[in-house]
Amino acid sequence: MRRPGLFHLTLLTPAQALATLMLGAPALYVLWLSFTVSNYGLNPQFVGFDNYIKLLTDGVFWRASWNTFLIVNIVVYIELLVAFGMAVLVANMKHGRMLLFAVILVPYGISEVVGVLSWRFLADPNIGIITKGFAALGVNFNWTRNVGDALSLICTISIWHHLPFTFVIIYAAIISVPSELYEAARVDGASAWQQTRSITIPLIIPAATLAIVFRYIFAFRMFAEVWLVTKGGPVRLTEVLGTYLYRTGFSFSDFGGAAATGWLMVLGALLLSVFYLRSMYRKSFSNE
């Protein structure tokens, strides 16, 4: 594909100007705020990199960063595998495809708060169905006391709620694969697994890459799942960057520190997704 020329870029100027105004200006303001000390009733005072130094020497911040990194990678790749399996299943169904498709999309139509609170009720340590199910298997599942159980529940909720997004992208890519390729493979004696490995997976990689990039961004700013389940507890051991930012800004009234946290979150999300963004760019604008 040819690189866009000057004329084509000029046509995008109105959209670029609008994006700069709506996104760029607030981002620059938050960047400036991150170099200041600011709270309710106090005019921002420039302090240089003090907010960033404070964050980078805060053990809770690093704990939140590690939890975010761990949750993001677990959520994104498990969700991708589940979405792929479900997309293949639905694409090959002869009957009831639209019914199952609608059922899969249900979590995306439910309010995030309602969904999280429903999961919290199901996993209640005393009366929850999930907890009783684990107990019947001899497993003690208590997310109020065990950090691992709490993070597992948070990951499960995030996957459940956002799975329809990834599923739709993967499903659209699968049904767009020319049927002639599968027919030719069957004539050559290829099994269903060989068709999936040699045809389906290579051709849906661009769509899967797009899904991964978006889910990295969405998962990196995770908040409701953690705040409504554990509020970052016990003793902030399940804190993620989203809850750390909220607590810094609205519990401690440290807007400069919250702004610095937000910008570090942006940089972290870019670092996690830069490989996939570079891959998408090369596939779109080069012959490599």
PyMOL commands that set and color helices and strands:
alter all, ss='L'
color gray80, all
select helices_A, chain A and resi 6-11+13-33+50-56+59-91+97-109+112-122+129-136+147-175+179-187+192-220+224-229+241-251+255-285
alter helices_A, ss='H'
color red, helices_A
select strands_A, chain A and resi 36-39+42-46
alter strands_A, ss='S'
color yellow, strands_A
deselect
rebuild
show_as cartoon
